[in-house]
């Protein structure tokens, strides 16, 4: 099945999910993926909602948006 990640999402009032993306310092959009609940909470806060997705499924969801890169555990090492 491939590596599974926690992926941050936004939920609309109608219940639709949208995968959140980030931006590199260059302005390029990237997918966000986390390896643990503690990693996602430390980076985006404890109230961040997320879903589990396989890496391939996340890449497939981001491709139509023109997002080709996925950053895993963004913010790790920043203090």
C-alpha positions as CSV (number, residue, x, y, z in Angstrom):
1,X,0.0,0.0,0.0
2,X,2.9,2.4,0.5
3,X,4.0,4.7,3.3
4,X,1.1,6.4,5.2
5,X,1.2,10.0,6.4
6,X,-1.0,12.3,8.4
7,X,-2.1,15.1,6.0
8,X,-3.6,18.4,7.2
9,X,-7.1,19.2,5.8
10,X,-9.6,22.0,6.0
11,X,-13.3,21.0,6.4
12,X,-16.0,23.1,4.8
13,X,-19.3,23.7,6.6
14,X,-20.8,21.2,4.1
15,X,-18.3,18.6,5.3
16,X,-16.1,18.6,2.2
17,X,-12.3,18.0,2.8
18,X,-9.6,20.0,1.2
19,X,-5.9,19.0,1.5
20,X,-3.8,21.9,2.9
21,X,-0.7,23.0,1.1
22,X,2.3,25.1,2.1
23,X,4.7,27.3,0.3
24,X,8.5,27.2,0.0
25,X,10.5,30.5,0.5
26,X,10.5,30.6,-3.3
27,X,6.7,30.8,-3.4
28,X,6.3,27.3,-4.9
29,X,3.4,25.3,-3.4
30,X,4.1,22.0,-1.7
31,X,2.1,19.2,-0.2
32,X,2.3,18.8,3.5
33,X,2.7,15.4,5.2
34,X,3.6,14.3,8.7
35,X,4.9,11.1,10.3
36,X,3.2,11.5,13.7
37,X,0.4,13.3,15.5
38,X,3.0,15.1,17.7
39,X,4.8,16.4,14.5
40,X,1.6,17.8,13.0
41,X,0.5,19.3,16.4
42,X,3.9,20.9,17.0
43,X,3.9,22.5,13.5
44,X,0.2,23.4,12.9
45,X,-1.2,23.4,16.4
46,X,-3.3,20.9,18.4
47,X,-6.6,21.8,16.8
48,X,-5.4,20.9,13.2
49,X,-7.6,18.4,11.6
50,X,-6.0,15.6,9.5
51,X,-6.5,12.4,7.6
52,X,-4.3,9.4,6.9
53,X,-3.3,9.1,3.3
54,X,-0.8,6.9,1.4
55,X,2.0,8.9,-0.2
56,X,0.8,7.9,-3.7
57,X,-2.8,9.0,-3.0
58,X,-1.6,12.4,-1.7
59,X,0.6,12.9,-4.8
60,X,-2.4,12.0,-7.0
61,X,-4.6,14.5,-5.2
62,X,-2.0,17.3,-5.6
63,X,-1.1,16.7,-9.2
64,X,-4.1,18.4,-10.7
65,X,-3.3,21.5,-8.6
66,X,0.2,21.6,-10.2
67,X,1.8,20.6,-6.8
68,X,4.7,18.2,-7.5
69,X,6.6,18.3,-4.2
70,X,5.6,16.9,-0.8
71,X,7.4,18.1,2.3
72,X,7.5,15.6,5.1
73,X,7.5,16.9,8.7
74,X,7.9,20.6,7.7
75,X,9.2,22.7,10.5
76,X,11.3,20.0,12.1
77,X,14.5,21.4,13.3
78,X,13.2,25.0,13.4
79,X,13.3,26.5,16.9
